Amino acid sequence: MSRKLPLADGETSRTACVRALVRSGVDEKTGEVLTSAALAERVGWCADLVAGMTEALLAEHWNTADVDTLAYGEDPGGRQLPSNAWMALRRLGWTVCAPEGVKVNDRIVRMAQETAGRSLRSVKWRADVCAGVLASWPADPAKRTPDEWEAVRGAIPGGEHLPSSIIRSRTRQIAAYLRKHGRLPAHLFELESTSRVARMLLLSACDGQQATIERSDDGQRALLRLQLPTRPDPQKYADWTWVACPVTLPPTIPANAVLHLPTLRIVRDKVRADLAYTYPVPKTRRTGHTVALGVDWGLNTLLSAGTAQLHQDGRITALGAGAQFRAAGVLAKQCRLRRISERLHVKTDHYARLADPALDGKAALLAEEIQRVCERRSNLNEALAWSAARWAVDQAITAGATVIYLEDLRSMEAGGMGRTHNTRMSQTVRGQIVVRMRHLAAETGIAVVTVPPRNTSRHCPHCLTPLRHRKAPDRPTVSGWKWAICPNQSCGWQGDRDQGAWRRIAARGLTHQTKTVTDRAIGAMVIRAVVNKLEAKAIITTVPISRKDRSKTGPTRPRTNHLAPRRRKVPSPAARLCGPAGQRPEGHAPTDRTPLPRAAHRHQSVITTSTPTTGHRPRGAALGAGFHLHAHASPPRWADPTSDTMSRMGSLS
């Protein structure tokens, strides 16, 4: 099987990962068929050996000097270190041995070195941030002055573009250590213990002597062969045998993709394979975009999106009225799960303070319940992230956009708008949505670029005048944040705050697209800062309202009104399971069962009235539909630029 991916003009390679279950295996030496439990046991024995060697290697080199040496990228002889972590550790002479009396091959040691090397390389960034915060420790850790902010960013490598939330979280961690020990830590390795080692097998660090993978001719299955121990403490090489594991490939893997050796994990007594694959995708562009999708973040309205077009004369116009993705029901369910988790944690802490052995059984049951609640929250967040990302990318594809601009809210923290608002903001899944949006957009060659969030909701999208925010359009004298009104009499724009924000984001991205750079740390496209000269051009031009004469010039066409209903060609059923007997079915409704009732009013249009006082009433549990009755999306209305009837209404006061 060739590992080289053929690429055409305008294509680039992209590596993604997908989950798959390894349900069974066959021991090639004895011919024994291994069940899922038996296979998980043997994989667990091998993972325990790798984890033990990894922990020993991390404990030996968990210090500033060794981490700096590995991050420097050169060995004592001045040669550049390889990119593979296990090869770099061997070049430096950092080796590890199996426990006494246990026989393992060299590829098992490779996996331990690869896992440890990746952990030591990743800790370098955290160590630099911690060292910068310690070197510029503020007088008041709770509130830095502007000079102290400038000092801490200057002390951290690349700190000028680092989100402030990361610096604050690291400051809180050091402040907690200071309160507990009465002194500042010397470095990160005194502040944190060694990284936790996961039970996994990094087969990508191995070669054909330890593991191989081949794809079947039909492309729907793959055969994974690897050596596994037959006992938890193998005494000789004969205790290692080859096991062939058939893997059913998910349909998301393209037919022309090249498979790589997966990472095996034990999840609930099952073997899960994180299968990596490489496939060709269209290249994305940093510049040259004329149609862009602007995406704004919200709470109940999780995403507000719309398309803007850049014309040759420099004008920017909005295409259509935009759309919204609302997840109020999902967030309400997340809030309920959070409260349940908090109550369970309070009970667990209370049992721990009592220190009564008779309560150990109850504490164990609570721990299991906490784990189940956490899994439910994680699954709900994952489903919400995929749904929102898929919706946003579909909007861009439908509108013909080649780039998606969205706010970079990594520095945003929940504060200043009430406890309820802060809690709901802390539960949003913006980071997961962005990652999945980049994944889905790359398959169609659409670029995803983050822009600075400064003043996107504060300034008018048509004249950049600071807006006045109100609670609702029918309550113009009540202060709020949902509805925005432009005080400029010559402009007079007003509308939903989020609807104005996506216009500002799209216009800012189109005018600043020449400032787009690629972040080397995460490989994503970003616009670092706002240029005042370019920002002055980032305005949405209103399409003039058509004044075409619509006077009547001829007779009205006759229209036939069918007063009597048309006869059905299918006879009425003799009896129905539900409802009066002999009633004709309505439209194409089936006659053998009663259809599910329609969902509650979904508010598909932009909200233009006060927030209703009634709470959220989910119907998914009653109907069995679950997630999809709690997440609602506006249908796309991408067409020719429509007249903005709201922008010239003037003030409602």
DANOR-V223402 format. One record per residue. N is the residue number from 1. SS is DSSP state (a for helix, b for strand, c for the rest). PSI is psi as a letter, one per 30 degrees, with the letter a starting at -180 (999 if undefined). NEAR is the number of other ideal C-beta (glycine too) atoms within 12 Angstrom. Layout:
# DANOR-V223402
<<N,SS,PSI,NEAR> <N,SS,PSI,NEAR>>
This chain:
# DANOR-V223402
<<1,c,k,18> <2,c,k,11> <3,c,g,18> <4,c,k,11> <5,c,j,23> <6,c,k,15> <7,c,k,18> <8,c,l,13> <9,c,k,9> <10,c,g,12> <11,b,l,20> <12,b,l,20> <13,b,k,23> <14,b,k,29> <15,b,k,23> <16,b,l,29> <17,b,k,25> <18,b,l,28> <19,b,k,25> <20,b,l,34> <21,b,k,29> <22,b,j,44> <23,c,f,24> <24,c,l,25> <25,b,l,36> <26,b,k,25> <27,b,j,26> <28,c,f,20> <29,c,e,17> <30,c,f,13> <31,c,g,13> <32,c,k,18> <33,b,k,18> <34,b,k,30> <35,c,l,20> <36,a,e,23> <37,a,e,18> <38,a,e,26> <39,a,e,36> <40,a,e,31> <41,a,e,25> <42,a,e,38> <43,a,e,41> <44,a,e,27> <45,a,e,31> <46,a,e,47> <47,a,e,36> <48,a,e,31> <49,a,e,39> <50,a,e,46> <51,a,e,32> <52,a,e,31> <53,a,e,34> <54,a,e,44> <55,a,e,27> <56,a,e,26> <57,a,e,39> <58,a,e,36> <59,a,e,21> <60,a,e,23> <61,a,g,34> <62,c,i,30> <63,c,l,21> <64,a,e,25> <65,a,e,17> <66,a,e,29> <67,a,e,33> <68,a,e,23> <69,a,e,25> <70,a,e,37> <71,a,f,26> <72,a,e,19> <73,c,g,18> <74,b,k,17> <75,c,l,20> <76,c,f,11> <77,c,g,10> <78,c,g,10> <79,c,k,14> <80,b,k,13> <81,c,k,26> <82,c,l,21> <83,c,e,14> <84,c,k,22> <85,a,e,32> <86,a,e,38> <87,a,e,21> <88,a,e,33> <89,a,e,38> <90,a,e,25> <91,a,e,26> <92,a,f,33> <93,c,g,17> <94,c,j,33> <95,c,l,22> <96,c,k,34> <97,c,l,21> <98,c,l,28> <99,c,l,22> <100,c,k,9> <101,c,f,14> <102,c,k,27> <103,c,k,24> <104,c,l,33> <105,c,l,28> <106,a,f,23> <107,a,f,30> <108,a,e,43> <109,a,e,33> <110,a,e,37> <111,a,e,47> <112,a,e,44> <113,a,e,41> <114,a,e,38> <115,a,e,41> <116,a,e,45> <117,a,e,41> <118,a,e,31> <119,a,e,33> <120,a,e,39> <121,a,e,31> <122,a,f,21> <123,a,f,33> <124,a,e,28> <125,a,e,24> <126,a,e,28> <127,a,e,34> <128,a,e,29> <129,a,e,34> <130,a,e,36> <131,a,e,32> <132,a,e,32> <133,a,e,42> <134,a,e,31> <135,a,f,23> <136,c,h,29> <137,c,k,26> <138,c,l,26> <139,c,e,12> <140,c,j,11> <141,c,f,27> <142,c,f,12> <143,c,j,13> <144,c,k,22> <145,c,l,15> <146,a,e,11> <147,a,e,13> <148,a,e,25> <149,a,e,25> <150,a,e,17> <151,a,e,21> <152,a,e,34> <153,a,e,26> <154,a,f,19> <155,a,f,25> <156,c,k,31> <157,c,k,19> <158,c,g,19> <159,a,f,26> <160,a,f,18> <161,a,g,25> <162,c,k,30> <163,c,k,27> <164,a,f,25> <165,a,e,21> <166,a,e,27> <167,a,e,38> <168,a,e,27> <169,a,e,22> <170,a,e,35> <171,a,e,33> <172,a,e,19> <173,a,e,25> <174,a,e,35> <175,a,e,24> <176,a,e,17> <177,a,e,26> <178,a,e,19> <179,a,e,13> <180,a,e,13> <181,a,f,14> <182,c,g,8> <183,c,l,14> <184,c,k,27> <185,c,l,26> <186,c,e,18> <187,c,a,28> <188,a,e,33> <189,a,f,27> <190,a,f,20> <191,a,e,31> <192,c,k,22> <193,c,a,14> <194,c,l,22> <195,c,k,27> <196,c,k,14> <197,c,k,28> <198,c,l,24> <199,c,j,28> <200,b,l,32> <201,b,j,44> <202,b,i,41> <203,a,f,41> <204,a,f,31> <205,a,f,35> <206,c,l,35> <207,c,a,20> <208,c,f,17> <209,c,f,18> <210,c,e,32> <211,b,k,37> <212,b,l,27> <213,b,k,36> <214,b,k,24> <215,b,k,29> <216,c,l,18> <217,c,e,11> <218,c,f,10> <219,c,g,21> <220,c,f,16> <221,b,l,23> <222,b,l,34> <223,b,j,26> <224,b,k,43> <225,b,k,28> <226,b,l,43> <227,b,k,40> <228,b,l,44> <229,b,l,35> <230,c,f,27> <231,c,l,21> <232,c,f,21> <233,c,i,20> <234,c,k,27> <235,c,f,18> <236,c,l,16> <237,a,f,17> <238,a,f,13> <239,a,g,24> <240,b,k,30> <241,b,l,27> <242,b,k,27> <243,b,k,39> <244,b,k,29> <245,b,j,42> <246,b,k,27> <247,b,k,37> <248,b,k,25> <249,c,k,31> <250,c,l,23> <251,c,f,12> <252,c,f,19> <253,c,k,30> <254,c,l,23> <255,c,f,18> <256,c,g,21> <257,c,k,32> <258,b,k,30> <259,b,k,40> <260,c,l,32> <261,c,k,34> <262,c,l,36> <263,b,k,37> <264,b,k,43> <265,b,l,30> <266,b,j,29> <267,b,j,24> <268,c,h,15> <269,c,g,17> <270,b,l,24> <271,b,j,41> <272,b,k,29> <273,b,k,41> <274,b,j,28> <275,b,j,37> <276,b,k,25> <277,b,l,34> <278,b,k,26> <279,b,l,28> <280,b,k,27> <281,b,l,29> <282,b,k,22> <283,c,k,21> <284,c,l,30> <285,c,k,23> <286,c,e,23> <287,c,l,23> <288,c,g,17> <289,c,k,36> <290,c,f,26> <291,b,k,36> <292,b,k,47> <293,b,k,48> <294,b,k,51> <295,b,k,52> <296,b,k,40> <297,b,l,39> <298,c,a,36> <299,c,d,36> <300,c,e,31> <301,b,i,37> <302,b,e,42> <303,b,k,48> <304,b,k,44> <305,b,l,51> <306,b,l,51> <307,b,k,46> <308,b,k,44> <309,b,k,35> <310,b,j,35> <311,c,l,18> <312,c,f,8> <313,c,g,10> <314,c,f,18> <315,c,k,23> <316,b,k,39> <317,b,l,33> <318,b,k,46> <319,b,j,38> <320,b,a,35> <321,b,f,33> <322,b,a,44> <323,b,l,39> <324,b,k,42> <325,b,j,42> <326,b,k,34> <327,c,h,41> <328,a,e,32> <329,a,e,33> <330,a,e,39> <331,a,e,35> <332,a,e,27> <333,a,e,31> <334,a,e,37> <335,a,e,29> <336,a,e,24> <337,a,e,27> <338,a,e,25> <339,a,e,18> <340,a,e,22> <341,a,e,27> <342,a,e,19> <343,a,e,18> <344,a,e,26> <345,a,e,22> <346,a,e,16> <347,a,e,22> <348,a,e,25> <349,a,e,17> <350,a,e,17> <351,a,e,23> <352,a,e,17> <353,a,e,12> <354,a,e,15> <355,c,h,12> <356,c,j,13> <357,a,f,10> <358,a,f,10> <359,a,g,18> <360,a,e,16> <361,a,e,13> <362,a,e,20> <363,a,e,25> <364,a,e,14> <365,a,e,17> <366,a,e,26> <367,a,e,22> <368,a,e,17> <369,a,e,22> <370,a,e,26> <371,a,e,19> <372,a,e,19> <373,a,e,26> <374,a,e,22> <375,a,e,18> <376,a,e,23> <377,a,e,28> <378,a,e,19> <379,a,e,21> <380,a,e,33> <381,a,e,31> <382,a,e,22> <383,a,e,27> <384,a,e,36> <385,a,e,34> <386,a,e,25> <387,a,e,33> <388,a,e,43> <389,a,e,38> <390,a,e,26> <391,a,e,37> <392,a,e,47> <393,a,e,37> <394,a,e,28> <395,a,e,43> <396,a,e,42> <397,a,e,24> <398,a,e,25> <399,a,f,33> <400,c,g,22> <401,c,k,40> <402,c,f,33> <403,b,k,45> <404,b,k,50> <405,b,k,51> <406,b,l,48> <407,b,k,38> <408,c,j,37> <409,c,g,31> <410,c,f,28> <411,c,f,21> <412,c,k,26> <413,c,l,20> <414,c,j,20> <415,c,k,14> <416,c,f,11> <417,c,g,19> <418,c,l,14> <419,a,e,12> <420,a,e,15> <421,a,e,22> <422,a,e,17> <423,a,e,21> <424,a,e,25> <425,a,e,27> <426,a,f,22> <427,c,f,30> <428,c,l,33> <429,c,h,34> <430,a,e,35> <431,a,e,24> <432,a,e,24> <433,a,e,38> <434,a,e,35> <435,a,e,25> <436,a,e,29> <437,a,e,43> <438,a,e,35> <439,a,e,29> <440,a,e,32> <441,a,e,38> <442,a,f,31> <443,c,f,28> <444,c,g,27> <445,c,g,26> <446,c,k,37> <447,b,k,38> <448,b,j,47> <449,b,k,46> <450,b,k,41> <451,b,l,43> <452,c,k,32> <453,c,g,29> <454,c,k,25> <455,c,g,24> <456,c,e,42> <457,c,f,33> <458,c,e,21> <459,b,l,36> <460,c,k,37> <461,c,f,47> <462,c,f,34> <463,c,g,27> <464,c,g,29> <465,c,k,24> <466,b,k,18> <467,b,l,35> <468,b,k,28> <469,b,k,31> <470,b,l,29> <471,b,e,23> <472,b,l,27> <473,c,f,29> <474,c,g,18> <475,b,i,20> <476,b,f,23> <477,b,f,16> <478,b,k,19> <479,b,k,14> <480,c,a,24> <481,c,f,25> <482,c,e,37> <483,b,k,38> <484,b,k,41> <485,b,k,37> <486,b,k,37> <487,c,f,23> <488,c,j,24> <489,c,e,13> <490,c,f,15> <491,c,d,32> <492,c,g,27> <493,c,k,40> <494,b,l,38> <495,b,a,42> <496,b,k,41> <497,a,e,40> <498,a,e,40> <499,a,e,44> <500,a,e,46> <501,a,e,45> <502,a,f,48> <503,a,e,51> <504,a,e,49> <505,a,e,51> <506,a,e,51> <507,a,e,43> <508,a,e,47> <509,a,e,49> <510,a,e,45> <511,a,f,35> <512,c,g,38> <513,a,f,34> <514,a,f,18> <515,a,g,24> <516,b,k,31> <517,b,l,21> <518,b,k,19> <519,c,j,21> <520,c,f,11> <521,c,e,17> <522,c,f,18> <523,c,g,17> <524,c,l,29> <525,b,k,35> <526,b,l,33> <527,b,j,39> <528,c,e,22> <529,c,l,20> <530,c,k,28> <531,c,k,20> <532,a,e,15> <533,a,e,12> <534,a,e,24> <535,a,e,26> <536,c,f,17> <537,c,f,24> <538,c,i,42> <539,c,k,34> <540,c,k,44> <541,c,k,27> <542,c,k,28> <543,c,k,26> <544,c,k,14> <545,c,k,13> <546,c,k,12> <547,c,h,7> <548,c,k,8> <549,c,k,7> <550,c,g,7> <551,c,l,6> <552,c,k,8> <553,c,f,7> <554,c,l,6> <555,c,l,6> <556,c,k,7> <557,c,k,7> <558,c,k,6> <559,c,k,6> <560,c,k,7> <561,c,j,6> <562,c,j,8> <563,c,e,6> <564,c,k,7> <565,c,k,8> <566,c,k,8> <567,c,k,10> <568,c,k,14> <569,c,f,7> <570,c,k,10> <571,c,l,11> <572,c,k,17> <573,c,k,20> <574,c,e,11> <575,c,l,13> <576,c,l,20> <577,c,e,15> <578,c,k,16> <579,c,l,17> <580,c,k,11> <581,c,k,13> <582,c,g,13> <583,c,k,17> <584,c,k,21> <585,c,k,21> <586,c,j,15> <587,c,b,9> <588,c,g,9> <589,c,k,17> <590,c,k,15> <591,c,f,25> <592,c,f,12> <593,c,l,12> <594,c,k,15> <595,c,l,17> <596,c,k,15> <597,c,l,11> <598,c,l,11> <599,c,l,21> <600,c,l,21> <601,c,k,13> <602,c,g,23> <603,c,h,23> <604,c,f,20> <605,c,l,20> <606,c,k,30> <607,c,k,31> <608,c,g,21> <609,c,l,17> <610,c,l,17> <611,c,k,24> <612,c,k,15> <613,c,f,7> <614,c,k,8> <615,c,l,12> <616,c,k,26> <617,c,i,17> <618,c,k,27> <619,c,g,21> <620,a,e,24> <621,a,e,15> <622,a,e,14> <623,a,f,18> <624,c,g,11> <625,c,f,18> <626,a,b,21> <627,a,e,28> <628,a,f,22> <629,a,f,28> <630,c,f,35> <631,c,j,37> <632,b,k,34> <633,b,k,28> <634,c,k,31> <635,c,k,19> <636,c,k,28> <637,c,h,24> <638,c,j,29> <639,c,a,16> <640,c,l,15> <641,c,k,27> <642,c,l,22> <643,c,k,20> <644,c,j,31> <645,c,f,16> <646,c,f,30> <647,c,f,33> <648,c,g,22> <649,c,f,20> <650,c,a,18> <651,c,k,22> <652,c,f,23> <653,c,999,15>>
